[in-house]
């Protein structure tokens, strides 16, 4: 796979890799995994929040009055 980056993206990637003392490839892989983990966490929070709102809808409505 070839990853084509703009010069600005390449500069940012190189800075991230240098900061962590890793290769640009490893920095790219870590970034992919971090975004995937963050999205999974956000999805879990949305799901749990919706369940809590459903479960406590009456209480939340009373508190809102």
PDB file of N, H, CA, C and O in Angstrom:
ATOM      1  N   UNK A   1       0.851  -1.172   0.000  1.00  0.00           N
ATOM      2  CA  UNK A   1       0.000   0.000   0.000  1.00  0.00           C
ATOM      3  C   UNK A   1       0.895   1.233   0.000  1.00  0.00           C
ATOM      4  O   UNK A   1       1.908   1.287   0.698  1.00  0.00           O
ATOM      5  N   UNK A   2       0.510   2.196  -0.778  1.00  0.00           N
ATOM      6  H   UNK A   2      -0.312   2.153  -1.345  1.00  0.00           H
ATOM      7  CA  UNK A   2       1.241   3.460  -0.833  1.00  0.00           C
ATOM      8  C   UNK A   2       0.392   4.533  -0.183  1.00  0.00           C
ATOM      9  O   UNK A   2      -0.794   4.669  -0.482  1.00  0.00           O
ATOM     10  N   UNK A   3       0.995   5.278   0.693  1.00  0.00           N
ATOM     11  H   UNK A   3       1.958   5.168   0.937  1.00  0.00           H
ATOM     12  CA  UNK A   3       0.301   6.371   1.365  1.00  0.00           C
ATOM     13  C   UNK A   3       0.845   7.673   0.799  1.00  0.00           C
ATOM     14  O   UNK A   3       2.033   7.965   0.933  1.00  0.00           O
ATOM     15  N   UNK A   4      -0.010   8.443   0.177  1.00  0.00           N
ATOM     16  H   UNK A   4      -0.975   8.206   0.068  1.00  0.00           H
ATOM     17  CA  UNK A   4       0.410   9.714  -0.402  1.00  0.00           C
ATOM     18  C   UNK A   4       0.006  10.840   0.536  1.00  0.00           C
ATOM     19  O   UNK A   4      -1.172  11.004   0.856  1.00  0.00           O
ATOM     20  N   UNK A   5       0.978  11.602   0.967  1.00  0.00           N
ATOM     21  H   UNK A   5       1.934  11.468   0.707  1.00  0.00           H
ATOM     22  CA  UNK A   5       0.743  12.687   1.912  1.00  0.00           C
ATOM     23  C   UNK A   5       1.147  14.016   1.289  1.00  0.00           C
ATOM     24  O   UNK A   5       2.056  14.086   0.462  1.00  0.00           O
ATOM     25  N   UNK A   6       0.459  15.050   1.702  1.00  0.00           N
ATOM     26  H   UNK A   6      -0.279  14.992   2.374  1.00  0.00           H
ATOM     27  CA  UNK A   6       0.874  16.391   1.313  1.00  0.00           C
ATOM     28  C   UNK A   6       2.164  16.705   2.072  1.00  0.00           C
ATOM     29  O   UNK A   6       2.475  16.046   3.064  1.00  0.00           O
ATOM     30  N   UNK A   7       2.904  17.691   1.619  1.00  0.00           N
ATOM     31  H   UNK A   7       2.651  18.227   0.813  1.00  0.00           H
ATOM     32  CA  UNK A   7       4.110  18.063   2.375  1.00  0.00           C
ATOM     33  C   UNK A   7       3.811  18.419   3.833  1.00  0.00           C
ATOM     34  O   UNK A   7       4.589  18.089   4.728  1.00  0.00           O
ATOM     35  N   UNK A   8       2.689  19.090   4.064  1.00  0.00           N
ATOM     36  H   UNK A   8       2.058  19.358   3.337  1.00  0.00           H
ATOM     37  CA  UNK A   8       2.321  19.427   5.447  1.00  0.00           C
ATOM     38  C   UNK A   8       2.027  18.176   6.268  1.00  0.00           C
ATOM     39  O   UNK A   8       2.459  18.064   7.416  1.00  0.00           O
ATOM     40  N   UNK A   9       1.291  17.234   5.678  1.00  0.00           N
ATOM     41  H   UNK A   9       0.940  17.324   4.746  1.00  0.00           H
ATOM     42  CA  UNK A   9       0.986  15.985   6.382  1.00  0.00           C
ATOM     43  C   UNK A   9       2.263  15.200   6.665  1.00  0.00           C
ATOM     44  O   UNK A   9       2.414  14.614   7.737  1.00  0.00           O
ATOM     45  N   UNK A  10       3.174  15.191   5.707  1.00  0.00           N
ATOM     46  H   UNK A  10       3.052  15.667   4.836  1.00  0.00           H
ATOM     47  CA  UNK A  10       4.449  14.501   5.892  1.00  0.00           C
ATOM     48  C   UNK A  10       5.250  15.126   7.026  1.00  0.00           C
ATOM     49  O   UNK A  10       5.873  14.416   7.815  1.00  0.00           O
ATOM     50  N   UNK A  11       5.235  16.446   7.109  1.00  0.00           N
ATOM     51  H   UNK A  11       4.728  17.023   6.468  1.00  0.00           H
ATOM     52  CA  UNK A  11       5.940  17.155   8.184  1.00  0.00           C
ATOM     53  C   UNK A  11       5.347  16.799   9.538  1.00  0.00           C
ATOM     54  O   UNK A  11       6.078  16.537  10.493  1.00  0.00           O
ATOM     55  N   UNK A  12       4.030  16.789   9.619  1.00  0.00           N
ATOM     56  H   UNK A  12       3.436  17.002   8.843  1.00  0.00           H
ATOM     57  CA  UNK A  12       3.357  16.454  10.883  1.00  0.00           C
ATOM     58  C   UNK A  12       3.657  15.014  11.279  1.00  0.00           C
ATOM     59  O   UNK A  12       3.961  14.736  12.439  1.00  0.00           O
ATOM     60  N   UNK A  13       3.573  14.106  10.323  1.00  0.00           N
ATOM     61  H   UNK A  13       3.326  14.332   9.381  1.00  0.00           H
ATOM     62  CA  UNK A  13       3.858  12.702  10.599  1.00  0.00           C
ATOM     63  C   UNK A  13       5.299  12.520  11.061  1.00  0.00           C
ATOM     64  O   UNK A  13       5.559  11.791  12.019  1.00  0.00           O
ATOM     65  N   UNK A  14       6.227  13.174  10.390  1.00  0.00           N
ATOM     66  H   UNK A  14       6.016  13.766   9.612  1.00  0.00           H
ATOM     67  CA  UNK A  14       7.637  13.069  10.772  1.00  0.00           C
ATOM     68  C   UNK A  14       7.857  13.617  12.180  1.00  0.00           C
ATOM     69  O   UNK A  14       8.635  13.055  12.950  1.00  0.00           O
ATOM     70  N   UNK A  15       7.177  14.707  12.519  1.00  0.00           N
ATOM     71  H   UNK A  15       6.545  15.164  11.893  1.00  0.00           H
ATOM     72  CA  UNK A  15       7.307  15.279  13.861  1.00  0.00           C
ATOM     73  C   UNK A  15       6.746  14.335  14.916  1.00  0.00           C
ATOM     74  O   UNK A  15       7.353  14.159  15.972  1.00  0.00           O
ATOM     75  N   UNK A  16       5.598  13.726  14.643  1.00  0.00           N
ATOM     76  H   UNK A  16       5.105  13.869  13.785  1.00  0.00           H
ATOM     77  CA  UNK A  16       5.015  12.764  15.586  1.00  0.00           C
ATOM     78  C   UNK A  16       5.949  11.576  15.791  1.00  0.00           C
ATOM     79  O   UNK A  16       6.182  11.144  16.920  1.00  0.00           O
ATOM     80  N   UNK A  17       6.474  11.060  14.698  1.00  0.00           N
ATOM     81  H   UNK A  17       6.285  11.411  13.781  1.00  0.00           H
ATOM     82  CA  UNK A  17       7.371   9.912  14.786  1.00  0.00           C
ATOM     83  C   UNK A  17       8.628  10.269  15.577  1.00  0.00           C
ATOM     84  O   UNK A  17       9.066   9.503  16.435  1.00  0.00           O
ATOM     85  N   UNK A  18       9.199  11.420  15.290  1.00  0.00           N
ATOM     86  H   UNK A  18       8.843  12.043  14.593  1.00  0.00           H
ATOM     87  CA  UNK A  18      10.416  11.841  15.997  1.00  0.00           C
ATOM     88  C   UNK A  18      10.147  12.040  17.479  1.00  0.00           C
ATOM     89  O   UNK A  18      10.951  11.648  18.325  1.00  0.00           O
ATOM     90  N   UNK A  19       9.015  12.649  17.784  1.00  0.00           N
ATOM     91  H   UNK A  19       8.362  12.967  17.097  1.00  0.00           H
ATOM     92  CA  UNK A  19       8.655  12.899  19.188  1.00  0.00           C
ATOM     93  C   UNK A  19       8.559  11.603  19.978  1.00  0.00           C
ATOM     94  O   UNK A  19       8.956  11.546  21.141  1.00  0.00           O
ATOM     95  N   UNK A  20       8.025  10.555  19.337  1.00  0.00           N
ATOM     96  H   UNK A  20       7.703  10.601  18.391  1.00  0.00           H
ATOM     97  CA  UNK A  20       7.851   9.271  20.015  1.00  0.00           C
ATOM     98  C   UNK A  20       9.031   8.331  19.803  1.00  0.00           C
ATOM     99  O   UNK A  20       9.074   7.243  20.378  1.00  0.00           O
ATOM    100  N   UNK A  21       9.981   8.744  18.985  1.00  0.00           N
ATOM    101  H   UNK A  21       9.946   9.628  18.518  1.00  0.00           H
ATOM    102  CA  UNK A  21      11.137   7.900  18.726  1.00  0.00           C
ATOM    103  C   UNK A  21      10.805   6.642  17.958  1.00  0.00           C
ATOM    104  O   UNK A  21      11.382   5.584  18.209  1.00  0.00           O
ATOM    105  N   UNK A  22       9.870   6.751  17.016  1.00  0.00           N
ATOM    106  H   UNK A  22       9.402   7.610  16.812  1.00  0.00           H
ATOM    107  CA  UNK A  22       9.424   5.599  16.232  1.00  0.00           C
ATOM    108  C   UNK A  22       9.489   5.952  14.755  1.00  0.00           C
ATOM    109  O   UNK A  22       9.717   7.104  14.385  1.00  0.00           O
ATOM    110  N   UNK A  23       9.286   4.946  13.919  1.00  0.00           N
ATOM    111  H   UNK A  23       9.101   4.010  14.219  1.00  0.00           H
ATOM    112  CA  UNK A  23       9.263   5.177  12.476  1.00  0.00           C
ATOM    113  C   UNK A  23       7.962   5.870  12.070  1.00  0.00           C
ATOM    114  O   UNK A  23       6.982   5.882  12.815  1.00  0.00           O
ATOM    115  N   UNK A  24       7.983   6.439  10.878  1.00  0.00           N
ATOM    116  H   UNK A  24       8.779   6.429  10.273  1.00  0.00           H
ATOM    117  CA  UNK A  24       6.751   7.064  10.369  1.00  0.00           C
ATOM    118  C   UNK A  24       5.682   6.010  10.154  1.00  0.00           C
ATOM    119  O   UNK A  24       4.498   6.282  10.352  1.00  0.00           O
ATOM    120  N   UNK A  25       6.079   4.811   9.752  1.00  0.00           N
ATOM    121  H   UNK A  25       7.041   4.590   9.590  1.00  0.00           H
ATOM    122  CA  UNK A  25       5.107   3.732   9.583  1.00  0.00           C
ATOM    123  C   UNK A  25       4.441   3.403  10.918  1.00  0.00           C
ATOM    124  O   UNK A  25       3.218   3.280  10.988  1.00  0.00           O
ATOM    125  N   UNK A  26       5.237   3.261  11.972  1.00  0.00           N
ATOM    126  H   UNK A  26       6.230   3.361  11.916  1.00  0.00           H
ATOM    127  CA  UNK A  26       4.671   2.963  13.297  1.00  0.00           C
ATOM    128  C   UNK A  26       3.781   4.106  13.778  1.00  0.00           C
ATOM    129  O   UNK A  26       2.740   3.863  14.388  1.00  0.00           O
ATOM    130  N   UNK A  27       4.179   5.346  13.511  1.00  0.00           N
ATOM    131  H   UNK A  27       5.025   5.543  13.015  1.00  0.00           H
ATOM    132  CA  UNK A  27       3.353   6.500  13.896  1.00  0.00           C
ATOM    133  C   UNK A  27       2.015   6.459  13.168  1.00  0.00           C
ATOM    134  O   UNK A  27       0.978   6.778  13.751  1.00  0.00           O
ATOM    135  N   UNK A  28       2.035   6.070  11.911  1.00  0.00           N
ATOM    136  H   UNK A  28       2.877   5.811  11.438  1.00  0.00           H
ATOM    137  CA  UNK A  28       0.798   5.959  11.129  1.00  0.00           C
ATOM    138  C   UNK A  28      -0.101   4.872  11.703  1.00  0.00           C
ATOM    139  O   UNK A  28      -1.303   5.079  11.870  1.00  0.00           O
ATOM    140  N   UNK A  29       0.474   3.726  12.001  1.00  0.00           N
ATOM    141  H   UNK A  29       1.450   3.557  11.864  1.00  0.00           H
ATOM    142  CA  UNK A  29      -0.308   2.613  12.559  1.00  0.00           C
ATOM    143  C   UNK A  29      -0.899   2.993  13.909  1.00  0.00           C
ATOM    144  O   UNK A  29      -2.064   2.707  14.186  1.00  0.00           O
ATOM    145  N   UNK A  30      -0.098   3.634  14.743  1.00  0.00           N
ATOM    146  H   UNK A  30       0.848   3.866  14.518  1.00  0.00           H
ATOM    147  CA  UNK A  30      -0.601   4.063  16.054  1.00  0.00           C
ATOM    148  C   UNK A  30      -1.738   5.059  15.911  1.00  0.00           C
ATOM    149  O   UNK A  30      -2.721   4.993  16.650  1.00  0.00           O
ATOM    150  N   UNK A  31      -1.612   5.981  14.968  1.00  0.00           N
ATOM    151  H   UNK A  31      -0.814   6.035  14.368  1.00  0.00           H
ATOM    152  CA  UNK A  31      -2.673   6.971  14.757  1.00  0.00           C
ATOM    153  C   UNK A  31      -3.973   6.293  14.330  1.00  0.00           C
ATOM    154  O   UNK A  31      -5.053   6.663  14.792  1.00  0.00           O
ATOM    155  N   UNK A  32      -3.864   5.312  13.458  1.00  0.00           N
ATOM    156  H   UNK A  32      -2.987   5.012  13.083  1.00  0.00           H
ATOM    157  CA  UNK A  32      -5.049   4.569  13.013  1.00  0.00           C
ATOM    158  C   UNK A  32      -5.712   3.876  14.198  1.00  0.00           C
ATOM    159  O   UNK A  32      -6.930   3.940  14.361  1.00  0.00           O
ATOM    160  N   UNK A  33      -4.909   3.221  15.016  1.00  0.00           N
ATOM    161  H   UNK A  33      -3.920   3.170  14.883  1.00  0.00           H
ATOM    162  CA  UNK A  33      -5.455   2.504  16.176  1.00  0.00           C
ATOM    163  C   UNK A  33      -6.053   3.465  17.208  1.00  0.00           C
ATOM    164  O   UNK A  33      -7.077   3.159  17.818  1.00  0.00           O
ATOM    165  N   UNK A  34      -5.422   4.614  17.403  1.00  0.00           N
ATOM    166  H   UNK A  34      -4.590   4.863  16.908  1.00  0.00           H
ATOM    167  CA  UNK A  34      -5.950   5.593  18.366  1.00  0.00           C
ATOM    168  C   UNK A  34      -7.306   6.123  17.921  1.00  0.00           C
ATOM    169  O   UNK A  34      -8.216   6.262  18.738  1.00  0.00           O
ATOM    170  N   UNK A  35      -7.446   6.418  16.632  1.00  0.00           N
ATOM    171  H   UNK A  35      -6.707   6.305  15.969  1.00  0.00           H
ATOM    172  CA  UNK A  35      -8.729   6.910  16.129  1.00  0.00           C
ATOM    173  C   UNK A  35      -9.791   5.823  16.254  1.00  0.00           C
ATOM    174  O   UNK A  35     -10.920   6.103  16.658  1.00  0.00           O
ATOM    175  N   UNK A  36      -9.440   4.592  15.913  1.00  0.00           N
ATOM    176  H   UNK A  36      -8.523   4.364  15.585  1.00  0.00           H
ATOM    177  CA  UNK A  36     -10.403   3.486  16.028  1.00  0.00           C
ATOM    178  C   UNK A  36     -10.846   3.296  17.474  1.00  0.00           C
ATOM    179  O   UNK A  36     -12.030   3.089  17.738  1.00  0.00           O
ATOM    180  N   UNK A  37      -9.901   3.363  18.413  1.00  0.00           N
ATOM    181  H   UNK A  37      -8.939   3.531  18.199  1.00  0.00           H
ATOM    182  CA  UNK A  37     -10.243   3.206  19.828  1.00  0.00           C
ATOM    183  C   UNK A  37     -11.125   4.348  20.307  1.00  0.00           C
ATOM    184  O   UNK A  37     -12.086   4.128  21.043  1.00  0.00           O
ATOM    185  N   UNK A  38     -10.802   5.563  19.893  1.00  0.00           N
ATOM    186  H   UNK A  38     -10.021   5.743  19.295  1.00  0.00           H
ATOM    187  CA  UNK A  38     -11.591   6.731  20.304  1.00  0.00           C
ATOM    188  C   UNK A  38     -13.013   6.628  19.767  1.00  0.00           C
ATOM    189  O   UNK A  38     -13.973   6.904  20.487  1.00  0.00           O
ATOM    190  N   UNK A  39     -13.149   6.231  18.507  1.00  0.00           N
ATOM    191  H   UNK A  39     -12.369   6.007  17.923  1.00  0.00           H
ATOM    192  CA  UNK A  39     -14.497   6.087  17.936  1.00  0.00           C
ATOM    193  C   UNK A  39     -15.281   4.987  18.637  1.00  0.00           C
ATOM    194  O   UNK A  39     -16.480   5.129  18.875  1.00  0.00           O
ATOM    195  N   UNK A  40     -14.608   3.896  18.965  1.00  0.00           N
ATOM    196  H   UNK A  40     -13.633   3.781  18.772  1.00  0.00           H
ATOM    197  CA  UNK A  40     -15.280   2.823  19.698  1.00  0.00           C
ATOM    198  C   UNK A  40     -15.744   3.298  21.058  1.00  0.00           C
ATOM    199  O   UNK A  40     -16.852   2.976  21.488  1.00  0.00           O
ATOM    200  N   UNK A  41     -14.900   4.068  21.743  1.00  0.00           N
ATOM    201  H   UNK A  41     -14.001   4.331  21.394  1.00  0.00           H
ATOM    202  CA  UNK A  41     -15.259   4.607  23.054  1.00  0.00           C
ATOM    203  C   UNK A  41     -16.445   5.566  22.926  1.00  0.00           C
ATOM    204  O   UNK A  41     -17.389   5.501  23.713  1.00  0.00           O
ATOM    205  N   UNK A  42     -16.391   6.452  21.933  1.00  0.00           N
ATOM    206  H   UNK A  42     -15.624   6.505  21.293  1.00  0.00           H
ATOM    207  CA  UNK A  42     -17.490   7.402  21.738  1.00  0.00           C
ATOM    208  C   UNK A  42     -18.788   6.671  21.429  1.00  0.00           C
ATOM    209  O   UNK A  42     -19.850   7.070  21.909  1.00  0.00           O
ATOM    210  N   UNK A  43     -18.718   5.606  20.634  1.00  0.00           N
ATOM    211  H   UNK A  43     -17.856   5.282  20.244  1.00  0.00           H
ATOM    212  CA  UNK A  43     -19.909   4.820  20.315  1.00  0.00           C
ATOM    213  C   UNK A  43     -20.454   4.172  21.582  1.00  0.00           C
ATOM    214  O   UNK A  43     -21.665   4.163  21.801  1.00  0.00           O
ATOM    215  N   UNK A  44     -19.561   3.625  22.424  1.00  0.00           N
ATOM    216  H   UNK A  44     -18.577   3.632  22.245  1.00  0.00           H
ATOM    217  CA  UNK A  44     -19.994   3.016  23.674  1.00  0.00           C
ATOM    218  C   UNK A  44     -20.654   4.027  24.596  1.00  0.00           C
ATOM    219  O   UNK A  44     -21.670   3.728  25.225  1.00  0.00           O
ATOM    220  N   UNK A  45     -20.084   5.219  24.680  1.00  0.00           N
ATOM    221  H   UNK A  45     -19.259   5.462  24.170  1.00  0.00           H
ATOM    222  CA  UNK A  45     -20.658   6.271  25.526  1.00  0.00           C
ATOM    223  C   UNK A  45     -22.043   6.657  25.015  1.00  0.00           C
ATOM    224  O   UNK A  45     -22.975   6.815  25.804  1.00  0.00           O
ATOM    225  N   UNK A  46     -22.182   6.808  23.695  1.00  0.00           N
ATOM    226  H   UNK A  46     -21.425   6.680  23.054  1.00  0.00           H
ATOM    227  CA  UNK A  46     -23.504   7.142  23.135  1.00  0.00           C
ATOM    228  C   UNK A  46     -24.522   6.063  23.448  1.00  0.00           C
ATOM    229  O   UNK A  46     -25.658   6.363  23.816  1.00  0.00           O
ATOM    230  N   UNK A  47     -24.124   4.811  23.304  1.00  0.00           N
ATOM    231  H   UNK A  47     -23.201   4.566  23.004  1.00  0.00           H
ATOM    232  CA  UNK A  47     -25.037   3.693  23.564  1.00  0.00           C
ATOM    233  C   UNK A  47     -25.451   3.655  25.034  1.00  0.00           C
ATOM    234  O   UNK A  47     -26.634   3.524  25.349  1.00  0.00           O
ATOM    235  N   UNK A  48     -24.477   3.770  25.926  1.00  0.00           N
ATOM    236  H   UNK A  48     -23.516   3.876  25.671  1.00  0.00           H
ATOM    237  CA  UNK A  48     -24.787   3.741  27.358  1.00  0.00           C
ATOM    238  C   UNK A  48     -25.594   4.957  27.788  1.00  0.00           C
ATOM    239  O   UNK A  48     -26.472   4.855  28.645  1.00  0.00           O
ATOM    240  N   UNK A  49     -25.295   6.104  27.192  1.00  0.00           N
ATOM    241  H   UNK A  49     -24.582   6.187  26.496  1.00  0.00           H
ATOM    242  CA  UNK A  49     -26.041   7.319  27.516  1.00  0.00           C
ATOM    243  C   UNK A  49     -27.502   7.186  27.083  1.00  0.00           C
ATOM    244  O   UNK A  49     -28.408   7.566  27.825  1.00  0.00           O
ATOM    245  N   UNK A  50     -27.725   6.656  25.902  1.00  0.00           N
ATOM    246  H   UNK A  50     -26.989   6.347  25.299  1.00  0.00           H
ATOM    247  CA  UNK A  50     -29.096   6.455  25.424  1.00  0.00           C
ATOM    248  C   UNK A  50     -29.844   5.479  26.327  1.00  0.00           C
ATOM    249  O   UNK A  50     -31.016   5.692  26.636  1.00  0.00           O
ATOM    250  N   UNK A  51     -29.177   4.419  26.747  1.00  0.00           N
ATOM    251  H   UNK A  51     -28.224   4.246  26.496  1.00  0.00           H
ATOM    252  CA  UNK A  51     -29.814   3.446  27.640  1.00  0.00           C
ATOM    253  C   UNK A  51     -30.163   4.095  28.974  1.00  0.00           C
ATOM    254  O   UNK A  51     -31.238   3.850  29.521  1.00  0.00           O
ATOM    255  N   UNK A  52     -29.260   4.921  29.501  1.00  0.00           N
ATOM    256  H   UNK A  52     -28.387   5.120  29.057  1.00  0.00           H
ATOM    257  CA  UNK A  52     -29.526   5.593  30.779  1.00  0.00           C
ATOM    258  C   UNK A  52     -30.672   6.587  30.640  1.00  0.00           C
ATOM    259  O   UNK A  52     -31.517   6.695  31.529  1.00  0.00           O
ATOM    260  N   UNK A  53     -30.699   7.315  29.521  1.00  0.00           N
ATOM    261  H   UNK A  53     -30.012   7.227  28.799  1.00  0.00           H
ATOM    262  CA  UNK A  53     -31.810   8.259  29.314  1.00  0.00           C
ATOM    263  C   UNK A  53     -33.140   7.532  29.224  1.00  0.00           C
ATOM    264  O   UNK A  53     -34.144   8.005  29.755  1.00  0.00           O
ATOM    265  N   UNK A  54     -33.156   6.380  28.552  1.00  0.00           N
ATOM    266  H   UNK A  54     -32.340   5.995  28.120  1.00  0.00           H
ATOM    267  CA  UNK A  54     -34.385   5.590  28.469  1.00  0.00           C
ATOM    268  C   UNK A  54     -34.779   5.063  29.848  1.00  0.00           C
ATOM    269  O   UNK A  54     -35.943   5.134  30.240  1.00  0.00           O
ATOM    270  N   UNK A  55     -33.805   4.540  30.568  1.00  0.00           N
ATOM    271  H   UNK A  55     -32.859   4.483  30.249  1.00  0.00           H
ATOM    272  CA  UNK A  55     -34.082   3.940  31.870  1.00  0.00           C
ATOM    273  C   UNK A  55     -34.583   4.977  32.876  1.00  0.00           C
ATOM    274  O   UNK A  55     -35.484   4.695  33.666  1.00  0.00           O
ATOM    275  N   UNK A  56     -34.007   6.157  32.846  1.00  0.00           N
ATOM    276  H   UNK A  56     -33.275   6.386  32.205  1.00  0.00           H
ATOM    277  CA  UNK A  56     -34.331   7.178  33.844  1.00  0.00           C
ATOM    278  C   UNK A  56     -35.147   8.330  33.259  1.00  0.00           C
ATOM    279  O   UNK A  56     -35.129   9.433  33.804  1.00  0.00           O
ATOM    280  N   UNK A  57     -35.854   8.091  32.170  1.00  0.00           N
ATOM    281  H   UNK A  57     -35.868   7.195  31.727  1.00  0.00           H
ATOM    282  CA  UNK A  57     -36.609   9.150  31.496  1.00  0.00           C
ATOM    283  C   UNK A  57     -37.592   9.834  32.441  1.00  0.00           C
ATOM    284  O   UNK A  57     -37.672  11.062  32.466  1.00  0.00           O
ATOM    285  N   UNK A  58     -38.335   9.057  33.213  1.00  0.00           N
ATOM    286  H   UNK A  58     -38.271   8.060  33.192  1.00  0.00           H
ATOM    287  CA  UNK A  58     -39.315   9.657  34.125  1.00  0.00           C
ATOM    288  C   UNK A  58     -38.628  10.524  35.170  1.00  0.00           C
ATOM    289  O   UNK A  58     -39.073  11.638  35.445  1.00  0.00           O
ATOM    290  N   UNK A  59     -37.563  10.027  35.745  1.00  0.00           N
ATOM    291  H   UNK A  59     -37.201   9.122  35.522  1.00  0.00           H
ATOM    292  CA  UNK A  59     -36.833  10.792  36.755  1.00  0.00           C
ATOM    293  C   UNK A  59     -36.245  12.067  36.153  1.00  0.00           C
ATOM    294  O   UNK A  59     -36.326  13.136  36.757  1.00  0.00           O
ATOM    295  N   UNK A  60     -35.664  11.956  34.988  1.00  0.00           N
ATOM    296  H   UNK A  60     -35.597  11.087  34.497  1.00  0.00           H
ATOM    297  CA  UNK A  60     -35.083  13.134  34.332  1.00  0.00           C
ATOM    298  C   UNK A  60     -36.153  14.163  34.001  1.00  0.00           C
ATOM    299  O   UNK A  60     -35.925  15.368  34.103  1.00  0.00           O
ATOM    300  N   UNK A  61     -37.315  13.676  33.606  1.00  0.00           N
ATOM    301  H   UNK A  61     -37.500  12.697  33.523  1.00  0.00           H
ATOM    302  CA  UNK A  61     -38.425  14.591  33.312  1.00  0.00           C
ATOM    303  C   UNK A  61     -38.866  15.313  34.575  1.00  0.00           C
ATOM    304  O   UNK A  61     -39.105  16.520  34.539  1.00  0.00           O
ATOM    305  N   UNK A  62     -38.980  14.594  35.699  1.00  0.00           N
ATOM    306  H   UNK A  62     -38.786  13.614  35.727  1.00  0.00           H
ATOM    307  CA  UNK A  62     -39.366  15.226  36.965  1.00  0.00           C
ATOM    308  C   UNK A  62     -38.334  16.217  37.432  1.00  0.00           C
ATOM    309  O   UNK A  62     -38.682  17.291  37.923  1.00  0.00           O
ATOM    310  N   UNK A  63     -37.059  15.874  37.288  1.00  0.00           N
ATOM    311  H   UNK A  63     -36.776  15.002  36.890  1.00  0.00           H
ATOM    312  CA  UNK A  63     -36.001  16.796  37.695  1.00  0.00           C
ATOM    313  C   UNK A  63     -35.980  18.058  36.837  1.00  0.00           C
ATOM    314  O   UNK A  63     -35.573  19.126  37.295  1.00  0.00           O
ATOM    315  N   UNK A  64     -36.421  17.922  35.595  1.00  0.00           N
ATOM    316  H   UNK A  64     -36.752  17.055  35.224  1.00  0.00           H
ATOM    317  CA  UNK A  64     -36.438  19.066  34.692  1.00  0.00           C
ATOM    318  C   UNK A  64     -37.559  20.047  34.946  1.00  0.00           C
ATOM    319  O   UNK A  64     -37.580  21.128  34.357  1.00  0.00           O
ATOM    320  N   UNK A  65     -38.488  19.692  35.811  1.00  0.00           N
ATOM    321  H   UNK A  65     -38.471  18.814  36.290  1.00  0.00           H
ATOM    322  CA  UNK A  65     -39.628  20.590  36.087  1.00  0.00           C
ATOM    323  C   UNK A  65     -39.335  21.559  37.168  1.00  0.00           C
ATOM    324  O   UNK A  65     -40.189  22.376  37.513  1.00  0.00           O
TER     325      UNK A  65
END
